[in-house]
Amino acid sequence: MNNSQKQFQFIDSLLIIAIILAVIFSSLFLLHTEPHIALLTCIVFVTVIGLIKGYKWGELEKGIIKGIQSGVQPIIILALIGILIGAWMSSGTIPTVIVYALKVINPSYLLLTTLFSCMVISSLVGSSFTTVSTVGVALMGAGIAVGLPVEWVAGAIISGACFGDKMSPMSDTTNFASGVGSVELFTHIRHMAKTTIPSIAITAIIFFVLGKTETIETASFTNISNMINVIENLFDTSLLTLLSPILVIILAMKRVSVIPSLVIGIITAGITAWFTQGVPLNQFLAVLQNGTTYAIDNNQIMTMLNRGGLQSMMWSISLILIAFAFGGLLDVLKIIPIILNGLISRVKTKGHLILSTAASSFGVNLLTGEQYLSILIPGQSFRGLYDQMNIKRKYLSRTLEDAGTLMNPLIPWAVSGAFFAQTLEVSVINYLPFAFFLYLSPLFTIIYGFAIRKA
């Protein structure tokens, strides 16, 4: 059978995607299963469809393997971050930041402080992963200590972390989106400010109001004091414990690759753990594998401090492995390009073009879990149409960033979604309604798209 006979039609591809989405959403929201099983079910379904269409198993298998190969780097990064969190917990780094946050931050403004802190760090380092795994984990502990709903705190952390991932000139996705759109980097960033500033301003207002509406009981202050005492009795919380994360942040600012930066962070954390906490090498190595296991009478503090290790990331790693395998399978069948080409033929106005680009970026995110593909595939597909309709490429690059970069953390099986959920120990479904910045930016992009008069 030749390639033209194998190729799916637009309607066929839409039907397949509709069935895939129905399986995923019914599994997650009706049957309450883990996303792994939903995606595996979809892999089986799409494989059967491919075989019926005339593809050989060898072709499909190669696609699956190629997809998994493209996920090797994020899997390595997730593994290293899990190890790093355990290392920083053992070295007293995260406990030190928690203690300082509890002593300094007014509980009524914790959500707002969390948002701004993560915005600053992520803007400096250009990475939401680094931000969430450093200051984010510590601020999560502070939020738990004052009794704030964990999903609120997670929403503030993720909103702030993704601000820098979108706007920082050091962010890989920011550079990637401007590159795909062939737009000068700072032109791209300035144009994104039109959707970013109102989105982050509204997000800040919402978190300010939420923080004021949540009553901080007197008992919470007693609880905070007890937590500080327990942590300070368990760890040496000197400034020396902060040297490792400061080094990692400096390396990120100097654009050192993320994997060697994380390795250096782990090594320096080991030295800090030995020097400040007296942790022997064999115990530190055990922490790298399984995380910290402190025996504490207070369950809340024990949950807060017993974190990290390679094993803590295995849920996310297995999910991403399956998601990338699924993306590789879809790539062999060419289903996504067929749908995008069908959308392009139906676009008639500038507003519809912006909406179609955003929807395509979100759709690729949803199907592959990979934010780079959600920028690359729609960017390459729609680029010519922007030129034909006399719309400047900066509208394309902004839409790709808003709907590609920012939508990834809202999908449970996406790289960012799986990582944030595992690191903060709050499921995507729970924090999704409170990650306001992530869906306000695409909304403003679409609204501005329909308001275009002369682009």
N, C-alpha and C positions, 0 to 999 in steps of 0.2 A: 504494500500500500504506500503510495507516494505521500509527500508532506502535505499537499493541498487537500487530500482526502482525510488526513488525520486532523487538520485544523478545525477547531471549534468555531461555530458562528457566534455572533454577538449575543443573540437570545439564549443559546445554549450555555454560554459562559455566565450570563446573568443568572440563569436558573441554578447552575452549579454553585455560584457564590451565595445565592439565597438559601440553598439547602445547607451549605457550610455554616452560615450565620445562624440559621435556625437551630442546628445541632449544638453550636457553641453556646448560644444564649439560653436554650432550654436546659442544657447541662448545668450551666452556672447558676441560673436564677430559679429554675423549677426543681431540678434534681439535686442541686447544691453539691455537685461533684467537683473534684479538683480539675483545673483547666487541662492538665496533662491528658486525662482520659478523653476529654472532648476533642482535643487536637489529634490524638491517635485515631479516634473514630473517623475524623475527617480525612486523615491520611489513607485509611483503608478505603473509604468511600471514593476518594479521588483516584486512587490506584485502580480500583475496579472500573471506574469510568474510562480511565486511560487505556486499560486493556481492551475494553469493549470497543473503543474508538480505533484500535489497531496498533497502539504502541506496544513494543516488546518490554518484558519485565526488565531486561538489561538496561534499556533507555531510562526507565523510571527509577531504577536503582541508582544509576549514575547521578541523576538529578538529586536524589535524596542525599547521597554521599557528598556531592558538591555543595549542597546547602549546609550540611553539617560542618564541612571544612570552612565555610565562610563565617561560622559562628565560633571558631576556635579562639580568636582574640578576646571577644567579650566573655567567653567562659573562663579564660585564664585570668582576666581582670576581676571577675566576680569571685573566683577562688582566692585571689590575693587579697581582695578587700575583706573577705570573711576572716582570713588569717590575720590581717592587719588590725581588725576590730578586737580580736582576742588578744593580740600583742599589746595594743594600747590600753586595754582593760587591765591586763596583768602589770603593765609598767606604771599604772596609776594616772595615765594621761586623761582618759575619759572621766574617771572619778574626780580628778582635779578640776576639770572644766565644769562638771556638775556642781561641785561645791562652790566654785566661784560664782556660777550663775545663780544658785540659790541664795547666796549672800548678797549679791548686788542687784539682781533684777526684781522689780516690783511685780508680784504675782498678777496684779490686775492688768499689767501691760506685757505679760510674757509672750502672748501671741504676736503682738506687734514687734516686740524686740526680736523674737525668733525670725520673723519675716525679714526684717532689716539686716540682721546679722548674717543670714544666709545669702541675702542679696549682695552684701559687701564681699563676702568670701568667694562666692561664685563668680562675681565680676572680676576679682583678682586672679583667680586660678582658671576660669573659663570652663569649669567642670562641675556638673551637678553631682556626679558620683563622688568626687573628692569632698564636696561640701556636705553631702548627706552623711557620708561615712566618718566625717570628723566632727564638726560642730553640730551637725544634725543629730547624731546619736546622743551627744551630751545634752542638747536642749530637749530631746525627747525625755530623757531622765528627769530633767528639771520640771517639765510639764506634768509628768506622772506624780512627782513629789507634791506639787501644789494642787493636785486633784482635777486638772483640766481634762476634758475628754481627749483621749489619745488621737482620735481621728482629726480633731481640730488642730492639734499640735503638728501632726504629720502633714496636714494640708498647708500650714504656714511654712514648714520646713521645705516642702517640695516646691511650693510657689516661689519662695525666695531663691532656692537652688537653681530652678529652671530659668529664672530671670537672667542670671549671668550666663547660663548655658546658651541663651538666645542672644544676648546683647554684647557679651565680652568679645573683643577682637582676638582674644586668645582661645576662644571656643572652637573646637574642630567643626561642629555643625554650622556655626556662623560662617566660617571660612568656606565650608563645603557648599552651603546654599548660595553664597555669593558667587562661587566658582561655577556651579551648575547654571546659574542664571547669567553668567558673564557680566557681573556687576561689580564695580570697584567696592572693596570691603567697607570703607567708611560711608560710602553712599548707601550701601545696603543697611548699615547700622542706623544711620540717620533716618532712613525711610521707615525702618521698623519702630522707631520711637513713636510714630503716630498711632500705632496700635498698642505699644508697650506701656507708654506713660498713663493713658486712661485706664488700662487694664490693671496695672499694679496699684494705681491710686484707689480704684474701687476695691481691690483686694485688701489694701491697708485699712480702708474705712470699715469694711465688713469685719476684719479681725479685731479692730479697735472696739466695735460695738459688741462683738461676741465676748471679748475679754471683760467688758464692763458688765455684761448681763450675767456672767457666771460669778456667783457669790463665792468668795474665798472664805470658808469658815475659819473661826479662830483655831479650831482643832488642826487645821491644815498647817498653820504656822508652827504649832507644837510638833507636828509630824515632820515639817521641814527641818526644824532644829534637831530632832532625833536622828534624821537621816544624815545631816551634816556630821553629827557626832560619831555615828556608826562608820561612815566613810572615812573620816579623819583618823579614827582608831585603827581602821583596817589598812589604810594606805598613807604613805608619805606624799602629801599633796603640795609639794614645793614646785616652784616654777621650772625646775629642772625636768619635770615630767612632760613639759610642753615643748621641749627641744625637738623631738621627733616630728610632731605634726607641723611645727613651724618650718622645719627643713623640707617636708613634703610640699608644703604650700609654696615655698621659695622655688623648688624644682619645677613645680607646675607653672609658676609665673615665668620661669626661664625657658618654658616650652620643652623641658625634658620629657621624653616619652613616658606614658603613664605606667607601663609595666616596670621599668627600672626604678621609677620613683617610688612605687609601692614596695618593691623589694628593699630599697634603702630605708624606707619607713619601718619595715619589719625588723631589719637588722639593728637600726638605732633604737627601736623600742626594746629589743632584747637586751642591749647594753644598759638602757635606762632602767629596765626591770631588775637587772642584777645590781646596779649601782644604788638605786633609790629604794627598792622594795626588798632587796635580798633574795630575789627569785633565782634558784639554781637552774642551770641549763636544761637538765632533764625535765623539770617541771614546766619551763617555758616552752619546750618543744611539744609537750603534751597539750599545752594551751593552744598552740598553733593548729593542732589537729582537732581538738574537741571543744575549745573555748574555755573560759574560766568557770570554776565550780566552787565558789565560796559557800561555806555553810553558815548561814545567817538566820537568826530567829525571825526577823522581819521578812515576810514573803515578798512584800513590795520591793524592798531593797535587793533581796536575793535575785528576783526576776530582772531588776534593772542592771545588776552587776555581772550576772552569769550570762555572758554573751560571746558571740564570735566563734572563731575556729573554722577550719576548712569544711567540716561537716555541716555547719550552719547554712552553707550556701548550696548544698546539694539539691534541695527542692528547686531553687531557682535555676541551677545549672541543668538539671534534667529537663525542666520546662523549656528553657531556651534551646537545648539540643533538639527537642521535638519540634519546636516552632521553626527552627532553621531547616530542619528536614522537610517540613511541610512547605516552606517557602521554596526550597529547591525543587520539590515535586511540581508545584504550580508553575515554576519557571520553565520546566521541560514542556508542559502542556500549553504554554503561552497564553494562559487564560487572562492574566492581568493586562498585557498589551492589547489583547483583542477588545477588552472592555474599554480601555482608555481610547483606543482608536474609534470605537463606537461613540464614545462621549464627544470626542473632538468633532466628529461629523455632525453632531447635533447642536453645537454651540453657535449661537447667533448674536449675542450681545456681550459687552464687556463684563457686565455683572455676572452673567452666566459663566463666562470664562474663569473669573476669579473663583466662583462657587465650585465649578467643576474641578479646578486645580486643587482647591482645599479638600473637596470630597475624595479626590483621587489619592492625595497624600494620606488622608485618614484611612482610606480603604486599604492601601498598601501596608500601612502600619498594622491594621487589623488582621490582615491575612498573613503577613510575614513576621511581624513583631520587630522589624528592623528599621530604625529611623533613617539610616543612610539610604536605604532603598526607597523609603517614602519621600525622600528629597530627589534622588537621582532619577527614578523611573518617570514620575509625573513631570519633572523638570525637562527631561529630554523629549518627552512626548508632546508637551504643550508649548515648548519654546518657540517653535515656528509660528504658531497661531498668534502669539502675542505680537510678533513682528507684523504679521498680516493685518491685525486689527489695530496697529499703531499704538500699542500699549507698551510703555517703557518696561524693560526687563526687571527693574527694581520692584515692580508689582508682583512679578513672578517669584523672585527670590524671597520677598517678604511673605508671600502666601505659603511657599514651601517651608519656611522656617516656622511660621505660626501653626500650620496644620501638620507638619512633619515632626519637628523637634518636640513641640509641646504636647502633642497627642499621645506620644509613645508611653509616658508614665501612667496614662489612664487605661491602658490595656494590660490585663493580668499576665498574659503570656509574652508581652513585649519585653525587650531587654531592660529598659528603665523601670517598667512597672514591676517586673519580677524582683529586680534588685532593691528598689525602694521598699517594697512590701516586706521583703526578707530582712533588710537592714533595720528598718524602723519597727518591725514586728506588728504592722498594721496592714490588713489586706487592702488591695486596690479598691475593691468594692466599698470598703468602709471609708477610705480617705478621699475617694473620687469626688463626692459632693462638695468637699471643702478645699479642694485644690483650685480655687476660683480663678487664679491667673491663667491656668492652663487652658481653660475653655473660653475665657473672656477675650483673649488675644485673637483666636481664630474668628470669634464672633464679630469683633471690630473689623477684621480684615474683610470679611464678607460684606458687612454693611458699607464700608468704604468702597468696596468693589462696585457695588450698585450705584454709588454716588459719583463715580468717575464721570467727568465731563470731557476734559481734555487731558489725556495721560501723557 
